[in-house]
Amino acid sequence: MRSNFVAAQYPVSIARLIAWTPDEATPAFYSDPALLRSRHKELGLADLEVPPFVVEMAEEKFGGDRATAFISYHRALLESPQVYCMQSLYG
């Protein structure tokens, strides 16, 4: 645990998080919007930013809820026929 919290030392976006830890495939990225929401806004740590197309989708389909829109999009990709037919290559 860090003795001095500095919000700037944490990733600000999903893209940055994945770039910093590419080997992580956390199941929560497909099911839990809370993963993208900051629990420490009072310390200056904002919600993780999502790609611009997700922002648009959030406004259209999710009442502006970017975290839920990202999780929904990410889950749909995981469950898509393109990914499903490739599962035998990895398992």
Backbone as CSV, one residue per row, in Angstrom:
resi,resn,N_x,N_y,N_z,CA_x,CA_y,CA_z,C_x,C_y,C_z
1,MET,0.836,-1.169,0.000,0.000,0.000,0.000,0.889,1.245,0.000
2,ARG,0.487,2.215,-0.770,1.265,3.460,-0.852,0.946,4.378,0.316
3,SER,1.967,5.010,0.841,1.742,5.921,1.963,1.142,7.243,1.506
4,ASN,1.470,7.683,0.277,0.927,8.918,-0.277,0.184,8.606,-1.574
5,PHE,-1.120,8.795,-1.548,-1.939,8.538,-2.731,-1.759,9.658,-3.748
6,VAL,-1.454,9.284,-4.999,-1.332,10.250,-6.088,-2.175,9.713,-7.246
7,ALA,-3.300,10.358,-7.498,-4.233,9.878,-8.526,-3.567,9.753,-9.887
8,ALA,-2.620,10.615,-10.191,-1.956,10.603,-11.501,-1.134,9.335,-11.729
9,GLN,-0.891,8.556,-10.696,-0.117,7.330,-10.836,-0.978,6.131,-11.248
10,TYR,-2.249,6.357,-11.466,-3.166,5.295,-11.863,-3.647,5.544,-13.285
11,PRO,-3.996,4.484,-14.025,-4.463,4.678,-15.399,-5.755,5.492,-15.443
12,VAL,-5.884,6.318,-16.483,-7.072,7.162,-16.610,-8.099,6.570,-17.574
13,SER,-7.699,5.544,-18.320,-8.611,4.984,-19.314,-8.463,3.469,-19.389
14,ILE,-9.456,2.846,-19.985,-9.403,1.406,-20.230,-8.203,1.087,-21.110
15,ALA,-7.984,1.886,-22.142,-6.859,1.649,-23.057,-5.533,1.666,-22.299
16,ARG,-5.362,2.610,-21.404,-4.120,2.715,-20.631,-3.984,1.535,-19.666
17,LEU,-5.080,1.144,-19.041,-5.061,0.008,-18.117,-4.619,-1.262,-18.837
18,ILE,-5.174,-1.506,-20.011,-4.822,-2.695,-20.779,-3.387,-2.618,-21.279
19,ALA,-2.937,-1.431,-21.654,-1.548,-1.268,-22.099,-0.568,-1.553,-20.958
20,TRP,-0.931,-1.174,-19.744,-0.048,-1.384,-18.590,-0.058,-2.831,-18.127
21,THR,-1.182,-3.538,-18.296,-1.295,-4.913,-17.825,-1.946,-5.781,-18.904
22,PRO,-1.275,-5.973,-20.038,-1.895,-6.698,-21.153,-2.177,-8.162,-20.872
23,ASP,-1.532,-8.748,-19.889,-1.744,-10.154,-19.592,-2.968,-10.403,-18.725
24,GLU,-3.582,-9.361,-18.239,-4.759,-9.502,-17.391,-6.021,-9.609,-18.237
25,ALA,-6.804,-10.632,-17.997,-8.099,-10.798,-18.662,-9.136,-10.994,-17.562
26,THR,-9.349,-9.961,-16.793,-10.231,-10.015,-15.645,-11.667,-10.302,-16.071
27,PRO,-12.282,-11.358,-15.534,-13.682,-11.658,-15.882,-14.625,-10.490,-15.614
28,ALA,-14.291,-9.648,-14.646,-15.155,-8.510,-14.321,-15.295,-7.542,-15.488
29,PHE,-14.330,-7.518,-16.416,-14.439,-6.642,-17.588,-15.616,-7.032,-18.480
30,TYR,-16.201,-8.189,-18.238,-17.339,-8.664,-19.026,-18.637,-8.655,-18.232
31,SER,-18.572,-8.282,-16.943,-19.787,-8.404,-16.150,-20.035,-7.310,-15.109
32,ASP,-19.023,-6.554,-14.706,-19.190,-5.646,-13.577,-18.843,-4.194,-13.910
33,PRO,-19.839,-3.365,-14.185,-19.578,-1.959,-14.486,-18.892,-1.208,-13.350
34,ALA,-19.035,-1.689,-12.122,-18.406,-1.023,-10.980,-16.888,-1.001,-11.111
35,LEU,-16.341,-1.916,-11.867,-14.902,-1.969,-12.092,-14.381,-0.674,-12.725
36,LEU,-15.224,-0.005,-13.488,-14.820,1.202,-14.209,-15.125,2.487,-13.439
37,ARG,-15.831,2.353,-12.344,-16.235,3.525,-11.560,-15.299,3.720,-10.376
38,SER,-14.847,4.932,-10.212,-13.940,5.245,-9.113,-14.671,5.221,-7.778
39,ARG,-14.030,4.624,-6.805,-14.542,4.671,-5.436,-13.822,5.754,-4.639
40,HIS,-12.931,6.481,-5.323,-12.107,7.481,-4.641,-12.115,8.826,-5.369
41,LYS,-13.272,9.242,-5.813,-13.376,10.528,-6.516,-12.951,11.695,-5.625
42,GLU,-13.204,11.579,-4.335,-12.832,12.654,-3.419,-11.321,12.842,-3.331
43,LEU,-10.559,11.840,-3.786,-9.099,11.937,-3.804,-8.562,12.315,-5.179
44,GLY,-9.476,12.581,-6.124,-9.069,13.000,-7.457,-8.956,11.877,-8.472
45,LEU,-9.383,10.684,-8.110,-9.313,9.544,-9.031,-10.654,9.410,-9.737
46,ALA,-10.686,9.766,-11.005,-11.933,9.765,-11.782,-12.269,8.365,-12.275
47,ASP,-13.489,8.201,-12.776,-13.872,6.951,-13.433,-12.939,6.714,-14.613
48,LEU,-12.717,5.440,-14.954,-11.894,5.138,-16.120,-12.589,5.635,-17.384
49,GLU,-11.837,6.247,-18.262,-12.378,6.712,-19.536,-12.589,5.508,-20.452
50,VAL,-13.610,5.591,-21.263,-13.908,4.532,-22.235,-13.686,5.077,-23.638
51,PRO,-13.574,4.202,-24.646,-13.382,4.681,-26.019,-14.538,5.589,-26.461
52,PRO,-14.251,6.534,-27.366,-15.274,7.497,-27.803,-16.564,6.854,-28.330
53,PHE,-16.459,5.744,-29.049,-17.680,5.129,-29.587,-18.567,4.582,-28.470
54,VAL,-17.975,4.242,-27.328,-18.759,3.770,-26.198,-19.511,4.936,-25.561
55,VAL,-18.910,6.122,-25.560,-19.578,7.309,-25.030,-20.862,7.559,-25.814
56,GLU,-20.762,7.465,-27.121,-21.941,7.657,-27.974,-22.993,6.584,-27.700
57,MET,-22.569,5.330,-27.581,-23.483,4.232,-27.293,-24.142,4.432,-25.931
58,ALA,-23.377,4.920,-24.962,-23.914,5.146,-23.623,-25.048,6.157,-23.657
59,GLU,-24.863,7.227,-24.427,-25.899,8.256,-24.529,-27.158,7.706,-25.200
60,GLU,-26.971,6.898,-26.231,-28.102,6.386,-27.007,-28.873,5.280,-26.297
61,LYS,-28.172,4.364,-25.630,-28.827,3.154,-25.133,-28.809,2.972,-23.619
62,PHE,-27.952,3.693,-22.911,-27.773,3.418,-21.487,-27.942,4.650,-20.608
63,GLY,-28.643,5.650,-21.085,-28.897,6.845,-20.290,-27.636,7.556,-19.823
64,GLY,-26.566,7.446,-20.615,-25.317,8.109,-20.274,-24.384,7.286,-19.404
65,ASP,-24.792,6.093,-19.017,-23.969,5.242,-18.148,-22.862,4.577,-18.967
66,ARG,-21.697,5.200,-18.964,-20.573,4.738,-19.790,-20.027,3.388,-19.333
67,ALA,-19.988,3.175,-18.041,-19.463,1.908,-17.519,-20.327,0.739,-17.970
68,THR,-21.634,0.873,-17.851,-22.545,-0.198,-18.274,-22.475,-0.389,-19.776
69,ALA,-22.360,0.692,-20.535,-22.254,0.581,-21.995,-20.987,-0.177,-22.384
70,PHE,-19.854,0.122,-21.745,-18.611,-0.577,-22.068,-18.704,-2.060,-21.744
71,ILE,-19.216,-2.388,-20.565,-19.336,-3.793,-20.162,-20.273,-4.532,-21.118
72,SER,-21.380,-3.908,-21.489,-22.327,-4.522,-22.415,-21.678,-4.787,-23.771
73,TYR,-20.951,-3.804,-24.277,-20.257,-3.949,-25.563,-19.190,-5.041,-25.481
74,HIS,-18.407,-5.009,-24.427,-17.327,-5.979,-24.241,-17.893,-7.396,-24.131
75,ARG,-18.987,-7.557,-23.396,-19.644,-8.865,-23.234,-20.195,-9.354,-24.561
76,ALA,-20.793,-8.451,-25.342,-21.325,-8.832,-26.654,-20.211,-9.330,-27.575
77,LEU,-19.046,-8.710,-27.505,-17.914,-9.199,-28.297,-17.507,-10.594,-27.862
78,LEU,-17.412,-10.812,-26.557,-17.027,-12.122,-26.028,-17.998,-13.212,-26.472
79,GLU,-19.278,-12.871,-26.497,-20.301,-13.857,-26.839,-20.640,-13.889,-28.326
80,SER,-19.909,-13.149,-29.140,-20.184,-13.091,-30.577,-19.796,-14.394,-31.276
81,PRO,-20.433,-14.685,-32.410,-20.089,-15.892,-33.167,-18.614,-15.924,-33.587
82,GLN,-18.033,-14.769,-33.872,-16.635,-14.714,-34.291,-15.702,-15.217,-33.182
83,VAL,-15.967,-14.823,-31.963,-15.133,-15.264,-30.842,-15.471,-16.700,-30.478
84,TYR,-16.747,-17.040,-30.478,-17.162,-18.394,-30.116,-16.510,-19.447,-31.014
85,CYS,-16.470,-19.190,-32.302,-15.907,-20.182,-33.227,-14.388,-20.304,-33.084
86,MET,-13.738,-19.348,-32.419,-12.281,-19.394,-32.227,-11.888,-20.060,-30.900
87,GLN,-12.852,-20.365,-30.039,-12.549,-20.899,-28.718,-11.778,-22.210,-28.767
88,SER,-12.046,-23.023,-29.748,-11.363,-24.320,-29.831,-9.855,-24.155,-30.059
89,LEU,-9.429,-23.018,-30.572,-8.005,-22.772,-30.799,-7.250,-22.540,-29.492
90,TYR,-7.965,-22.128,-28.455,-7.321,-21.751,-27.199,-7.610,-22.695,-26.040
91,GLY,-8.486,-23.633,-26.231,-8.877,-24.434,-25.080,-8.727,-25.855,-25.277
